[in-house]
Amino acid sequence: MDRIPYSCQTIEEEDIAAVAAVLRSPFLTQGPEIARFEQAIADMHDAPHAVAVCNATAALHIACLALDLGPGDRLWTSPISFAASANCGLYCGATVDFVDIDPKTRNMSVDALANKLEAAEEAGTLPKIVVPVDFTGLPCDMAAMRKLADRYGFALIQDASHAVGASLDGKPVGRYADIAIFSFHPVKIVTTGEGGVAVTANAELAQKMALLRSHGITRDPEIMENPSEGGWYYEQILLGFNYRMTDLQAALGLSQLQRLPSMWQKRDERTRRYDDRLADLPLHLPARASDRQSAHHLYVIEIDETRSSLTRRELFDALTSADIGANVHYIPIHLQPHYRRLGFTPGDFPAAEAYYRRAVTIPLFPRMTDEEQDRVIDCLKSALS
Ligand SMILES: *Cc1c(COP(=O)(O)O)cnc(C)c1O
């Protein structure tokens, strides 16, 4: 029997043809595919601006810089995320802190955020940026977070790395955030190999991110500080990076986006089948909410400790020894050695830590077959009975 991965990209012949066409064109990078990809992402999110970069980590970094995050400032995010959601704050010299999760959705808890903001206002330690994460593709409660952002004066960077194609109140994710970030790593919803994009309604933020992506250099006379000295002339007007996406990646992304609806359909079918067939096991299954549609990036089960004495480790090992690619998303960021050295300790975020003790990610990807899924379900049944 073949090993079933926990996640897997879907590459079709049309993807290969799209990339090959760029290889035969004059531009491998800084060509027309980037603008086309950005336009497609912007259209998809009803947003005027999208800035494509080499990965979502870079997108988070330039989003923080565009919002002027620096030393002395604070950035808060969810402890149940990939490290990049927090690291972007450290890159800018800011102080990073976390807001505990809602055990039902596993997303940042709005109540915990409201309480922490109230205390921070009192202490004069309000954050400049809050980074909610649409964990597993389930959108956060962004309308409530927007209200808090307006009341306390912080910016929202929505880490929607898992949420390409997700919606809230029938509208694409991202619209309540100052900047929304998406990832196109191969394990995510659609891929560009490596890639990320920052989406915003704010023209000034978009322009600043576009500069930061490419060394802070411009050829646009409108924003140069001095008169042009000739056709060769450009200016570096701030300190940026080389965070560019290539045209090869953008062409792959454009091709993949064509199939986003059909790939979502397949993820949704698999998710419903898991919901149905795992319902009687001693597990907490992913939350569904009528006002939002998950992208179904990951399917995370949690052992119900009141009904099963099986440990997470035992369940994980049962899956992996049956050649089933289990995973754990995520080890709480504040428990990583780098963050412990900054002063975080076990007990700081109890809901996140309790979630981590029980959580296992089981395989979910568009090409998963009934047979593969049944193997996962049967393995869970025998381990948990
Ligand atoms: C994958 C991921 C990132 C980083 O994405 P890259 O494109 O790999 O840099 C950031 N945040 C979350 C929540 C992610 O899952």
PDBQT file of the ligand as one rigid body, heavy atoms in Angstrom, charges set to zero:
ROOT
HETATM    1  C1  LIG A 401       2.458  28.601   5.329  1.00  0.00    +0.000 C 
HETATM    2  C2  LIG A 401       2.145  29.690   6.260  1.00  0.00    +0.000 A 
HETATM    3  C3  LIG A 401       2.867  30.887   6.303  1.00  0.00    +0.000 A 
HETATM    4  C4  LIG A 401       4.105  31.119   5.508  1.00  0.00    +0.000 C 
HETATM    5  O1  LIG A 401       3.930  30.847   4.179  1.00  0.00    +0.000 OA
HETATM    6  P1  LIG A 401       5.172  30.719   3.193  1.00  0.00    +0.000 P 
HETATM    7  O2  LIG A 401       4.559  31.006   1.853  1.00  0.00    +0.000 OA
HETATM    8  O3  LIG A 401       5.653  29.304   3.317  1.00  0.00    +0.000 OA
HETATM    9  O4  LIG A 401       6.196  31.701   3.597  1.00  0.00    +0.000 OA
HETATM   10  C5  LIG A 401       2.440  31.883   7.162  1.00  0.00    +0.000 A 
HETATM   11  N1  LIG A 401       1.376  31.715   7.952  1.00  0.00    +0.000 NA
HETATM   12  C6  LIG A 401       0.689  30.567   7.952  1.00  0.00    +0.000 A 
HETATM   13  C7  LIG A 401      -0.503  30.457   8.838  1.00  0.00    +0.000 C 
HETATM   14  C8  LIG A 401       1.047  29.523   7.120  1.00  0.00    +0.000 A 
HETATM   15  O5  LIG A 401       0.375  28.365   7.153  1.00  0.00    +0.000 OA
ENDROOT
TORSDOF 0
